[in-house]
Amino acid sequence: MKRVGKLEITTPSAREIVMTRAFGAPASLVWEAYTRPEHLQRWLGVHNGWTFPVCEMDFRVGGSYRWVWRSPTGYEMGMGGVYREIVPGVRIVATEKFDNPWYEGEAEGTVEFREHAGVTTLAMTVRYDSQAIRDAVLQTPMESG
């Protein structure tokens, strides 16, 4: 699976961030890479020496997930949530809360998979409790993370 283009970040509303990236692969393959821990651990946030040692997913509506990344120095960043909606091959909606919260409340993420001519666009919309939280998140190095 090959990335096509770079990560695009937009803010369609006062409380949302949308991160979009295209992959040179069919939607079924991108879906599998995003929904199977053994695949997800190989690419989600694994760069600059970071690893993804914990990737637990009870992938069903009402099921939960727990993810932990580890830096080269041993710092861990963990998060988890609950799956609210799963439309196979099309959409995943889940809550998001970090172990060491750096913003108030929890967020809701919607991941959508759209395929056209063998290229699949993965778009993740994250909705926060307020514009202030969204703006704080925008100040992080999310484009490189």
C-alpha angles and dihedrals in degrees: 000000000000127000113237113205127339135296112282120204122195137168109218094173140014092266103035140083120190120200115192131185131167124221127198093233139087118273091247091061094045089048091052092048090052099043104041115075095214089059099036092055090060097061118009107102094335104137140104090032096309118136133199103220098161119053109152117168129177088188104201135093105284091019121119137226134207124195129181127185123195126207124218088258093054098257110146128210113192134181140165145172148162128276109240101174135012122183104178113243092359118057145001123192119190141154120250128209127162122224090231099033115216091181132040123261125355132293132225119226127199117192117194129188119206123177127198126167094344094310118109121204115207112200121186117193115193117194118199131197093251145006090249090059092046090050092050090051090051089060092062122091091258094142092064097034 
